[in-house]
Amino acid sequence: MKNDGGPAFPRPASPGAKHANESQAGMSLRDYFAGRAIPAAWLEETEGWEKTGHAPSIAKLAYELADAMIVAREKPEPAE
């Protein structure tokens, strides 16, 4: 299973929740990163705003960028 980074905006169960597992995980961090990467993916794929019909390749590139961001989060920062 691909690492989705866990929940992007988790919310714990409210104090009045009837069940302990009534939390909301929200979207995955991977989906959030991909959504944020769409503008960069669009520019990379279309070389500007004049071209259309590139949605599948833009979506693929956005998720490739999201996956790279998740991997980058897992690597320790180099010492300066």
PyMOL Python script that loads the backbone (N, CA, C, O; Angstrom):
from pymol import cmd

cmd.read_pdbstr("""\
ATOM      1  N   MET A   1       0.837  -1.184   0.000  1.00  0.00           N
ATOM      2  CA  MET A   1       0.000   0.000   0.000  1.00  0.00           C
ATOM      3  C   MET A   1       0.881   1.247   0.000  1.00  0.00           C
ATOM      4  O   MET A   1       1.841   1.342   0.765  1.00  0.00           O
ATOM      5  N   LYS A   2       0.546   2.192  -0.860  1.00  0.00           N
ATOM      6  CA  LYS A   2       1.317   3.422  -0.982  1.00  0.00           C
ATOM      7  C   LYS A   2       1.153   4.280   0.275  1.00  0.00           C
ATOM      8  O   LYS A   2       0.052   4.408   0.811  1.00  0.00           O
ATOM      9  N   ASN A   3       2.251   4.860   0.731  1.00  0.00           N
ATOM     10  CA  ASN A   3       2.211   5.755   1.883  1.00  0.00           C
ATOM     11  C   ASN A   3       1.449   7.013   1.494  1.00  0.00           C
ATOM     12  O   ASN A   3       1.881   7.752   0.609  1.00  0.00           O
ATOM     13  N   ASP A   4       0.315   7.264   2.151  1.00  0.00           N
ATOM     14  CA  ASP A   4      -0.473   8.461   1.836  1.00  0.00           C
ATOM     15  C   ASP A   4      -0.176   9.604   2.794  1.00  0.00           C
ATOM     16  O   ASP A   4      -0.822  10.650   2.724  1.00  0.00           O
ATOM     17  N   GLY A   5       0.788   9.423   3.685  1.00  0.00           N
ATOM     18  CA  GLY A   5       1.180  10.484   4.601  1.00  0.00           C
ATOM     19  C   GLY A   5       0.285  10.629   5.808  1.00  0.00           C
ATOM     20  O   GLY A   5       0.537  11.476   6.665  1.00  0.00           O
ATOM     21  N   GLY A   6      -0.757   9.821   5.896  1.00  0.00           N
ATOM     22  CA  GLY A   6      -1.704   9.947   7.001  1.00  0.00           C
ATOM     23  C   GLY A   6      -2.690  11.066   6.741  1.00  0.00           C
ATOM     24  O   GLY A   6      -2.689  11.657   5.661  1.00  0.00           O
ATOM     25  N   PRO A   7      -3.535  11.365   7.720  1.00  0.00           N
ATOM     26  CA  PRO A   7      -4.532  12.401   7.517  1.00  0.00           C
ATOM     27  C   PRO A   7      -3.913  13.793   7.442  1.00  0.00           C
ATOM     28  O   PRO A   7      -2.954  14.097   8.151  1.00  0.00           O
ATOM     29  N   ALA A   8      -4.469  14.628   6.580  1.00  0.00           N
ATOM     30  CA  ALA A   8      -3.962  15.993   6.428  1.00  0.00           C
ATOM     31  C   ALA A   8      -4.488  16.906   7.531  1.00  0.00           C
ATOM     32  O   ALA A   8      -3.747  17.729   8.067  1.00  0.00           O
ATOM     33  N   PHE A   9      -5.746  16.761   7.862  1.00  0.00           N
ATOM     34  CA  PHE A   9      -6.381  17.633   8.856  1.00  0.00           C
ATOM     35  C   PHE A   9      -7.222  16.801   9.817  1.00  0.00           C
ATOM     36  O   PHE A   9      -8.445  16.936   9.830  1.00  0.00           O
ATOM     37  N   PRO A  10      -6.596  15.946  10.621  1.00  0.00           N
ATOM     38  CA  PRO A  10      -7.378  15.103  11.513  1.00  0.00           C
ATOM     39  C   PRO A  10      -8.086  15.932  12.580  1.00  0.00           C
ATOM     40  O   PRO A  10      -7.590  16.968  13.024  1.00  0.00           O
ATOM     41  N   ARG A  11      -9.229  15.458  12.967  1.00  0.00           N
ATOM     42  CA  ARG A  11      -9.971  16.124  14.029  1.00  0.00           C
ATOM     43  C   ARG A  11     -10.398  15.050  15.016  1.00  0.00           C
ATOM     44  O   ARG A  11     -11.070  14.094  14.628  1.00  0.00           O
ATOM     45  N   PRO A  12     -10.025  15.184  16.274  1.00  0.00           N
ATOM     46  CA  PRO A  12     -10.401  14.163  17.253  1.00  0.00           C
ATOM     47  C   PRO A  12     -11.909  14.172  17.488  1.00  0.00           C
ATOM     48  O   PRO A  12     -12.607  15.130  17.157  1.00  0.00           O
ATOM     49  N   ALA A  13     -12.376  13.094  18.058  1.00  0.00           N
ATOM     50  CA  ALA A  13     -13.797  13.011  18.396  1.00  0.00           C
ATOM     51  C   ALA A  13     -14.161  14.143  19.344  1.00  0.00           C
ATOM     52  O   ALA A  13     -13.376  14.498  20.223  1.00  0.00           O
ATOM     53  N   SER A  14     -15.326  14.699  19.170  1.00  0.00           N
ATOM     54  CA  SER A  14     -15.775  15.785  20.046  1.00  0.00           C
ATOM     55  C   SER A  14     -16.118  15.224  21.424  1.00  0.00           C
ATOM     56  O   SER A  14     -16.395  14.031  21.553  1.00  0.00           O
ATOM     57  N   PRO A  15     -16.103  16.070  22.453  1.00  0.00           N
ATOM     58  CA  PRO A  15     -16.403  15.572  23.805  1.00  0.00           C
ATOM     59  C   PRO A  15     -17.773  14.888  23.906  1.00  0.00           C
ATOM     60  O   PRO A  15     -17.941  13.989  24.730  1.00  0.00           O
ATOM     61  N   GLY A  16     -18.742  15.286  23.098  1.00  0.00           N
ATOM     62  CA  GLY A  16     -20.072  14.695  23.153  1.00  0.00           C
ATOM     63  C   GLY A  16     -20.262  13.499  22.245  1.00  0.00           C
ATOM     64  O   GLY A  16     -21.386  13.027  22.075  1.00  0.00           O
ATOM     65  N   ALA A  17     -19.178  12.998  21.656  1.00  0.00           N
ATOM     66  CA  ALA A  17     -19.293  11.869  20.723  1.00  0.00           C
ATOM     67  C   ALA A  17     -19.792  10.630  21.446  1.00  0.00           C
ATOM     68  O   ALA A  17     -19.404  10.368  22.585  1.00  0.00           O
ATOM     69  N   LYS A  18     -20.651   9.868  20.782  1.00  0.00           N
ATOM     70  CA  LYS A  18     -21.204   8.651  21.368  1.00  0.00           C
ATOM     71  C   LYS A  18     -20.203   7.505  21.329  1.00  0.00           C
ATOM     72  O   LYS A  18     -20.269   6.600  22.161  1.00  0.00           O
ATOM     73  N   HIS A  19     -19.274   7.531  20.370  1.00  0.00           N
ATOM     74  CA  HIS A  19     -18.285   6.469  20.224  1.00  0.00           C
ATOM     75  C   HIS A  19     -16.890   7.081  20.178  1.00  0.00           C
ATOM     76  O   HIS A  19     -16.700   8.172  19.641  1.00  0.00           O
ATOM     77  N   ALA A  20     -15.928   6.379  20.738  1.00  0.00           N
ATOM     78  CA  ALA A  20     -14.554   6.895  20.791  1.00  0.00           C
ATOM     79  C   ALA A  20     -13.952   7.071  19.408  1.00  0.00           C
ATOM     80  O   ALA A  20     -13.049   7.889  19.231  1.00  0.00           O
ATOM     81  N   ASN A  21     -14.433   6.321  18.424  1.00  0.00           N
ATOM     82  CA  ASN A  21     -13.833   6.404  17.091  1.00  0.00           C
ATOM     83  C   ASN A  21     -14.573   7.376  16.179  1.00  0.00           C
ATOM     84  O   ASN A  21     -14.423   7.290  14.960  1.00  0.00           O
ATOM     85  N   GLU A  22     -15.350   8.279  16.710  1.00  0.00           N
ATOM     86  CA  GLU A  22     -16.066   9.264  15.903  1.00  0.00           C
ATOM     87  C   GLU A  22     -15.175  10.469  15.598  1.00  0.00           C
ATOM     88  O   GLU A  22     -15.536  11.612  15.879  1.00  0.00           O
ATOM     89  N   SER A  23     -14.035  10.199  15.032  1.00  0.00           N
ATOM     90  CA  SER A  23     -13.148  11.281  14.620  1.00  0.00           C
ATOM     91  C   SER A  23     -13.244  11.427  13.116  1.00  0.00           C
ATOM     92  O   SER A  23     -13.792  10.565  12.428  1.00  0.00           O
ATOM     93  N   GLN A  24     -12.713  12.511  12.619  1.00  0.00           N
ATOM     94  CA  GLN A  24     -12.689  12.730  11.182  1.00  0.00           C
ATOM     95  C   GLN A  24     -11.252  12.896  10.746  1.00  0.00           C
ATOM     96  O   GLN A  24     -10.561  13.828  11.157  1.00  0.00           O
ATOM     97  N   ALA A  25     -10.817  11.983   9.911  1.00  0.00           N
ATOM     98  CA  ALA A  25      -9.440  12.050   9.450  1.00  0.00           C
ATOM     99  C   ALA A  25      -9.276  13.066   8.332  1.00  0.00           C
ATOM    100  O   ALA A  25      -8.177  13.582   8.128  1.00  0.00           O
ATOM    101  N   GLY A  26     -10.335  13.361   7.610  1.00  0.00           N
ATOM    102  CA  GLY A  26     -10.218  14.282   6.484  1.00  0.00           C
ATOM    103  C   GLY A  26      -9.471  13.623   5.342  1.00  0.00           C
ATOM    104  O   GLY A  26      -9.333  12.401   5.304  1.00  0.00           O
ATOM    105  N   MET A  27      -8.996  14.425   4.420  1.00  0.00           N
ATOM    106  CA  MET A  27      -8.270  13.887   3.269  1.00  0.00           C
ATOM    107  C   MET A  27      -6.880  13.458   3.686  1.00  0.00           C
ATOM    108  O   MET A  27      -6.369  13.874   4.726  1.00  0.00           O
ATOM    109  N   SER A  28      -6.278  12.622   2.864  1.00  0.00           N
ATOM    110  CA  SER A  28      -4.910  12.200   3.159  1.00  0.00           C
ATOM    111  C   SER A  28      -3.953  13.344   2.831  1.00  0.00           C
ATOM    112  O   SER A  28      -4.258  14.237   2.040  1.00  0.00           O
ATOM    113  N   LEU A  29      -2.801  13.283   3.462  1.00  0.00           N
ATOM    114  CA  LEU A  29      -1.776  14.286   3.181  1.00  0.00           C
ATOM    115  C   LEU A  29      -1.351  14.208   1.717  1.00  0.00           C
ATOM    116  O   LEU A  29      -1.028  15.228   1.109  1.00  0.00           O
ATOM    117  N   ARG A  30      -1.349  12.998   1.148  1.00  0.00           N
ATOM    118  CA  ARG A  30      -1.000  12.828  -0.264  1.00  0.00           C
ATOM    119  C   ARG A  30      -1.986  13.581  -1.153  1.00  0.00           C
ATOM    120  O   ARG A  30      -1.583  14.268  -2.091  1.00  0.00           O
ATOM    121  N   ASP A  31      -3.287  13.448  -0.854  1.00  0.00           N
ATOM    122  CA  ASP A  31      -4.292  14.161  -1.642  1.00  0.00           C
ATOM    123  C   ASP A  31      -4.136  15.674  -1.488  1.00  0.00           C
ATOM    124  O   ASP A  31      -4.274  16.413  -2.463  1.00  0.00           O
ATOM    125  N   TYR A  32      -3.852  16.132  -0.282  1.00  0.00           N
ATOM    126  CA  TYR A  32      -3.658  17.567  -0.051  1.00  0.00           C
ATOM    127  C   TYR A  32      -2.448  18.078  -0.834  1.00  0.00           C
ATOM    128  O   TYR A  32      -2.525  19.102  -1.513  1.00  0.00           O
ATOM    129  N   PHE A  33      -1.329  17.354  -0.732  1.00  0.00           N
ATOM    130  CA  PHE A  33      -0.136  17.757  -1.474  1.00  0.00           C
ATOM    131  C   PHE A  33      -0.409  17.778  -2.974  1.00  0.00           C
ATOM    132  O   PHE A  33       0.007  18.706  -3.667  1.00  0.00           O
ATOM    133  N   ALA A  34      -1.109  16.758  -3.482  1.00  0.00           N
ATOM    134  CA  ALA A  34      -1.405  16.701  -4.916  1.00  0.00           C
ATOM    135  C   ALA A  34      -2.253  17.898  -5.333  1.00  0.00           C
ATOM    136  O   ALA A  34      -2.004  18.506  -6.375  1.00  0.00           O
ATOM    137  N   GLY A  35      -3.244  18.233  -4.530  1.00  0.00           N
ATOM    138  CA  GLY A  35      -4.080  19.391  -4.846  1.00  0.00           C
ATOM    139  C   GLY A  35      -3.271  20.677  -4.876  1.00  0.00           C
ATOM    140  O   GLY A  35      -3.493  21.536  -5.728  1.00  0.00           O
ATOM    141  N   ARG A  36      -2.349  20.806  -3.959  1.00  0.00           N
ATOM    142  CA  ARG A  36      -1.512  22.002  -3.918  1.00  0.00           C
ATOM    143  C   ARG A  36      -0.507  22.017  -5.062  1.00  0.00           C
ATOM    144  O   ARG A  36      -0.035  23.084  -5.454  1.00  0.00           O
ATOM    145  N   ALA A  37      -0.172  20.844  -5.605  1.00  0.00           N
ATOM    146  CA  ALA A  37       0.811  20.752  -6.684  1.00  0.00           C
ATOM    147  C   ALA A  37       0.201  20.980  -8.062  1.00  0.00           C
ATOM    148  O   ALA A  37       0.934  21.121  -9.041  1.00  0.00           O
ATOM    149  N   ILE A  38      -1.114  21.020  -8.156  1.00  0.00           N
ATOM    150  CA  ILE A  38      -1.759  21.147  -9.463  1.00  0.00           C
ATOM    151  C   ILE A  38      -1.272  22.368 -10.242  1.00  0.00           C
ATOM    152  O   ILE A  38      -0.983  22.224 -11.430  1.00  0.00           O
ATOM    153  N   PRO A  39      -1.161  23.561  -9.652  1.00  0.00           N
ATOM    154  CA  PRO A  39      -0.675  24.699 -10.459  1.00  0.00           C
ATOM    155  C   PRO A  39       0.708  24.452 -11.073  1.00  0.00           C
ATOM    156  O   PRO A  39       0.943  24.779 -12.236  1.00  0.00           O
ATOM    157  N   ALA A  40       1.613  23.875 -10.289  1.00  0.00           N
ATOM    158  CA  ALA A  40       2.951  23.596 -10.818  1.00  0.00           C
ATOM    159  C   ALA A  40       2.879  22.511 -11.887  1.00  0.00           C
ATOM    160  O   ALA A  40       3.563  22.596 -12.906  1.00  0.00           O
ATOM    161  N   ALA A  41       2.053  21.497 -11.658  1.00  0.00           N
ATOM    162  CA  ALA A  41       1.906  20.420 -12.636  1.00  0.00           C
ATOM    163  C   ALA A  41       1.304  20.963 -13.927  1.00  0.00           C
ATOM    164  O   ALA A  41       1.714  20.571 -15.020  1.00  0.00           O
ATOM    165  N   TRP A  42       0.345  21.853 -13.802  1.00  0.00           N
ATOM    166  CA  TRP A  42      -0.286  22.444 -14.992  1.00  0.00           C
ATOM    167  C   TRP A  42       0.751  23.182 -15.831  1.00  0.00           C
ATOM    168  O   TRP A  42       0.829  22.995 -17.045  1.00  0.00           O
ATOM    169  N   LEU A  43       1.536  24.011 -15.180  1.00  0.00           N
ATOM    170  CA  LEU A  43       2.548  24.780 -15.909  1.00  0.00           C
ATOM    171  C   LEU A  43       3.593  23.870 -16.543  1.00  0.00           C
ATOM    172  O   LEU A  43       4.024  24.108 -17.671  1.00  0.00           O
ATOM    173  N   GLU A  44       3.999  22.835 -15.827  1.00  0.00           N
ATOM    174  CA  GLU A  44       4.998  21.908 -16.353  1.00  0.00           C
ATOM    175  C   GLU A  44       4.459  21.165 -17.566  1.00  0.00           C
ATOM    176  O   GLU A  44       5.172  20.976 -18.551  1.00  0.00           O
ATOM    177  N   GLU A  45       3.205  20.746 -17.494  1.00  0.00           N
ATOM    178  CA  GLU A  45       2.623  19.925 -18.549  1.00  0.00           C
ATOM    179  C   GLU A  45       2.208  20.734 -19.767  1.00  0.00           C
ATOM    180  O   GLU A  45       2.315  20.245 -20.892  1.00  0.00           O
ATOM    181  N   THR A  46       1.741  21.949 -19.572  1.00  0.00           N
ATOM    182  CA  THR A  46       1.184  22.710 -20.691  1.00  0.00           C
ATOM    183  C   THR A  46       2.084  23.826 -21.184  1.00  0.00           C
ATOM    184  O   THR A  46       1.831  24.407 -22.239  1.00  0.00           O
ATOM    185  N   GLU A  47       3.131  24.132 -20.433  1.00  0.00           N
ATOM    186  CA  GLU A  47       4.030  25.247 -20.781  1.00  0.00           C
ATOM    187  C   GLU A  47       3.245  26.535 -20.960  1.00  0.00           C
ATOM    188  O   GLU A  47       3.540  27.337 -21.846  1.00  0.00           O
ATOM    189  N   GLY A  48       2.254  26.725 -20.121  1.00  0.00           N
ATOM    190  CA  GLY A  48       1.425  27.928 -20.172  1.00  0.00           C
ATOM    191  C   GLY A  48      -0.042  27.572 -20.097  1.00  0.00           C
ATOM    192  O   GLY A  48      -0.393  26.395 -20.026  1.00  0.00           O
ATOM    193  N   TRP A  49      -0.891  28.560 -20.113  1.00  0.00           N
ATOM    194  CA  TRP A  49      -2.320  28.357 -19.921  1.00  0.00           C
ATOM    195  C   TRP A  49      -3.081  28.170 -21.228  1.00  0.00           C
ATOM    196  O   TRP A  49      -4.288  27.928 -21.200  1.00  0.00           O
ATOM    197  N   GLU A  50      -2.415  28.275 -22.361  1.00  0.00           N
ATOM    198  CA  GLU A  50      -3.134  28.251 -23.632  1.00  0.00           C
ATOM    199  C   GLU A  50      -3.553  26.856 -24.081  1.00  0.00           C
ATOM    200  O   GLU A  50      -4.463  26.736 -24.901  1.00  0.00           O
ATOM    201  N   LYS A  51      -2.929  25.804 -23.578  1.00  0.00           N
ATOM    202  CA  LYS A  51      -3.249  24.451 -24.013  1.00  0.00           C
ATOM    203  C   LYS A  51      -4.309  23.842 -23.098  1.00  0.00           C
ATOM    204  O   LYS A  51      -4.370  24.167 -21.913  1.00  0.00           O
ATOM    205  N   THR A  52      -5.143  22.959 -23.650  1.00  0.00           N
ATOM    206  CA  THR A  52      -6.168  22.284 -22.863  1.00  0.00           C
ATOM    207  C   THR A  52      -6.124  20.792 -23.154  1.00  0.00           C
ATOM    208  O   THR A  52      -5.386  20.350 -24.034  1.00  0.00           O
ATOM    209  N   GLY A  53      -6.905  20.020 -22.423  1.00  0.00           N
ATOM    210  CA  GLY A  53      -6.981  18.588 -22.644  1.00  0.00           C
ATOM    211  C   GLY A  53      -5.885  17.790 -21.990  1.00  0.00           C
ATOM    212  O   GLY A  53      -5.658  16.641 -22.367  1.00  0.00           O
ATOM    213  N   HIS A  54      -5.206  18.352 -21.035  1.00  0.00           N
ATOM    214  CA  HIS A  54      -4.075  17.684 -20.396  1.00  0.00           C
ATOM    215  C   HIS A  54      -4.411  17.165 -18.993  1.00  0.00           C
ATOM    216  O   HIS A  54      -3.505  16.829 -18.231  1.00  0.00           O
ATOM    217  N   ALA A  55      -5.688  17.096 -18.648  1.00  0.00           N
ATOM    218  CA  ALA A  55      -6.074  16.735 -17.277  1.00  0.00           C
ATOM    219  C   ALA A  55      -5.462  15.428 -16.792  1.00  0.00           C
ATOM    220  O   ALA A  55      -4.927  15.415 -15.683  1.00  0.00           O
ATOM    221  N   PRO A  56      -5.501  14.324 -17.544  1.00  0.00           N
ATOM    222  CA  PRO A  56      -4.925  13.083 -17.011  1.00  0.00           C
ATOM    223  C   PRO A  56      -3.430  13.187 -16.703  1.00  0.00           C
ATOM    224  O   PRO A  56      -2.979  12.697 -15.668  1.00  0.00           O
ATOM    225  N   SER A  57      -2.673  13.807 -17.574  1.00  0.00           N
ATOM    226  CA  SER A  57      -1.235  13.904 -17.312  1.00  0.00           C
ATOM    227  C   SER A  57      -0.943  14.908 -16.199  1.00  0.00           C
ATOM    228  O   SER A  57       0.028  14.743 -15.460  1.00  0.00           O
ATOM    229  N   ILE A  58      -1.764  15.938 -16.073  1.00  0.00           N
ATOM    230  CA  ILE A  58      -1.585  16.903 -14.981  1.00  0.00           C
ATOM    231  C   ILE A  58      -1.874  16.222 -13.648  1.00  0.00           C
ATOM    232  O   ILE A  58      -1.131  16.404 -12.684  1.00  0.00           O
ATOM    233  N   ALA A  59      -2.949  15.439 -13.589  1.00  0.00           N
ATOM    234  CA  ALA A  59      -3.284  14.727 -12.358  1.00  0.00           C
ATOM    235  C   ALA A  59      -2.172  13.750 -11.983  1.00  0.00           C
ATOM    236  O   ALA A  59      -1.797  13.658 -10.815  1.00  0.00           O
ATOM    237  N   LYS A  60      -1.645  13.023 -12.965  1.00  0.00           N
ATOM    238  CA  LYS A  60      -0.561  12.070 -12.705  1.00  0.00           C
ATOM    239  C   LYS A  60       0.666  12.786 -12.163  1.00  0.00           C
ATOM    240  O   LYS A  60       1.270  12.339 -11.187  1.00  0.00           O
ATOM    241  N   LEU A  61       1.035  13.891 -12.789  1.00  0.00           N
ATOM    242  CA  LEU A  61       2.198  14.652 -12.336  1.00  0.00           C
ATOM    243  C   LEU A  61       1.975  15.219 -10.937  1.00  0.00           C
ATOM    244  O   LEU A  61       2.900  15.233 -10.125  1.00  0.00           O
ATOM    245  N   ALA A  62       0.758  15.686 -10.644  1.00  0.00           N
ATOM    246  CA  ALA A  62       0.464  16.226  -9.311  1.00  0.00           C
ATOM    247  C   ALA A  62       0.684  15.162  -8.241  1.00  0.00           C
ATOM    248  O   ALA A  62       1.245  15.450  -7.184  1.00  0.00           O
ATOM    249  N   TYR A  63       0.239  13.919  -8.513  1.00  0.00           N
ATOM    250  CA  TYR A  63       0.446  12.847  -7.533  1.00  0.00           C
ATOM    251  C   TYR A  63       1.904  12.412  -7.472  1.00  0.00           C
ATOM    252  O   TYR A  63       2.370  12.002  -6.409  1.00  0.00           O
ATOM    253  N   GLU A  64       2.627  12.487  -8.560  1.00  0.00           N
ATOM    254  CA  GLU A  64       4.061  12.199  -8.517  1.00  0.00           C
ATOM    255  C   GLU A  64       4.765  13.218  -7.628  1.00  0.00           C
ATOM    256  O   GLU A  64       5.644  12.862  -6.842  1.00  0.00           O
ATOM    257  N   LEU A  65       4.377  14.481  -7.753  1.00  0.00           N
ATOM    258  CA  LEU A  65       4.948  15.521  -6.891  1.00  0.00           C
ATOM    259  C   LEU A  65       4.566  15.282  -5.429  1.00  0.00           C
ATOM    260  O   LEU A  65       5.397  15.435  -4.534  1.00  0.00           O
ATOM    261  N   ALA A  66       3.306  14.907  -5.191  1.00  0.00           N
ATOM    262  CA  ALA A  66       2.857  14.625  -3.825  1.00  0.00           C
ATOM    263  C   ALA A  66       3.648  13.461  -3.225  1.00  0.00           C
ATOM    264  O   ALA A  66       4.075  13.531  -2.073  1.00  0.00           O
ATOM    265  N   ASP A  67       3.845  12.396  -3.999  1.00  0.00           N
ATOM    266  CA  ASP A  67       4.619  11.251  -3.505  1.00  0.00           C
ATOM    267  C   ASP A  67       6.044  11.660  -3.172  1.00  0.00           C
ATOM    268  O   ASP A  67       6.603  11.215  -2.169  1.00  0.00           O
ATOM    269  N   ALA A  68       6.630  12.503  -4.006  1.00  0.00           N
ATOM    270  CA  ALA A  68       7.990  12.986  -3.741  1.00  0.00           C
ATOM    271  C   ALA A  68       8.030  13.824  -2.467  1.00  0.00           C
ATOM    272  O   ALA A  68       9.000  13.756  -1.713  1.00  0.00           O
ATOM    273  N   MET A  69       6.991  14.610  -2.223  1.00  0.00           N
ATOM    274  CA  MET A  69       6.947  15.415  -0.999  1.00  0.00           C
ATOM    275  C   MET A  69       6.843  14.530   0.239  1.00  0.00           C
ATOM    276  O   MET A  69       7.470  14.816   1.259  1.00  0.00           O
ATOM    277  N   ILE A  70       6.059  13.461   0.158  1.00  0.00           N
ATOM    278  CA  ILE A  70       5.936  12.541   1.291  1.00  0.00           C
ATOM    279  C   ILE A  70       7.267  11.862   1.568  1.00  0.00           C
ATOM    280  O   ILE A  70       7.659  11.735   2.728  1.00  0.00           O
ATOM    281  N   VAL A  71       7.967  11.424   0.534  1.00  0.00           N
ATOM    282  CA  VAL A  71       9.287  10.807   0.704  1.00  0.00           C
ATOM    283  C   VAL A  71      10.256  11.818   1.313  1.00  0.00           C
ATOM    284  O   VAL A  71      11.029  11.471   2.206  1.00  0.00           O
ATOM    285  N   ALA A  72      10.223  13.047   0.845  1.00  0.00           N
ATOM    286  CA  ALA A  72      11.128  14.079   1.362  1.00  0.00           C
ATOM    287  C   ALA A  72      10.879  14.348   2.846  1.00  0.00           C
ATOM    288  O   ALA A  72      11.817  14.650   3.585  1.00  0.00           O
ATOM    289  N   ARG A  73       9.635  14.243   3.282  1.00  0.00           N
ATOM    290  CA  ARG A  73       9.317  14.460   4.698  1.00  0.00           C
ATOM    291  C   ARG A  73       9.947  13.390   5.579  1.00  0.00           C
ATOM    292  O   ARG A  73      10.249  13.647   6.745  1.00  0.00           O
ATOM    293  N   GLU A  74      10.148  12.186   5.032  1.00  0.00           N
ATOM    294  CA  GLU A  74      10.655  11.067   5.799  1.00  0.00           C
ATOM    295  C   GLU A  74      12.170  11.081   5.940  1.00  0.00           C
ATOM    296  O   GLU A  74      12.718  10.381   6.792  1.00  0.00           O
ATOM    297  N   LYS A  75      12.849  11.863   5.122  1.00  0.00           N
ATOM    298  CA  LYS A  75      14.310  11.909   5.146  1.00  0.00           C
ATOM    299  C   LYS A  75      14.759  12.952   6.166  1.00  0.00           C
ATOM    300  O   LYS A  75      14.191  14.043   6.231  1.00  0.00           O
ATOM    301  N   PRO A  76      15.777  12.620   6.962  1.00  0.00           N
ATOM    302  CA  PRO A  76      16.276  13.601   7.931  1.00  0.00           C
ATOM    303  C   PRO A  76      16.941  14.788   7.236  1.00  0.00           C
ATOM    304  O   PRO A  76      17.535  14.653   6.166  1.00  0.00           O
ATOM    305  N   GLU A  77      16.827  15.927   7.858  1.00  0.00           N
ATOM    306  CA  GLU A  77      17.468  17.131   7.342  1.00  0.00           C
ATOM    307  C   GLU A  77      18.987  16.991   7.472  1.00  0.00           C
ATOM    308  O   GLU A  77      19.468  16.537   8.510  1.00  0.00           O
ATOM    309  N   PRO A  78      19.743  17.367   6.454  1.00  0.00           N
ATOM    310  CA  PRO A  78      21.217  17.302   6.577  1.00  0.00           C
ATOM    311  C   PRO A  78      21.713  18.356   7.575  1.00  0.00           C
ATOM    312  O   PRO A  78      21.173  19.460   7.655  1.00  0.00           O
ATOM    313  N   ALA A  79      22.727  17.998   8.314  1.00  0.00           N
ATOM    314  CA  ALA A  79      23.310  18.940   9.271  1.00  0.00           C
ATOM    315  C   ALA A  79      24.047  20.026   8.514  1.00  0.00           C
ATOM    316  O   ALA A  79      24.713  19.765   7.512  1.00  0.00           O
ATOM    317  N   GLU A  80      23.920  21.233   9.001  1.00  0.00           N
ATOM    318  CA  GLU A  80      24.610  22.358   8.350  1.00  0.00           C
ATOM    319  C   GLU A  80      25.939  22.630   8.975  1.00  0.00           C
ATOM    320  O   GLU A  80      26.647  23.542   8.547  1.00  0.00           O
TER     321      GLU A  80
END
""", "prot")
cmd.dss("prot")
cmd.show_as("cartoon", "prot")
cmd.util.cbc("prot")
cmd.orient("prot")
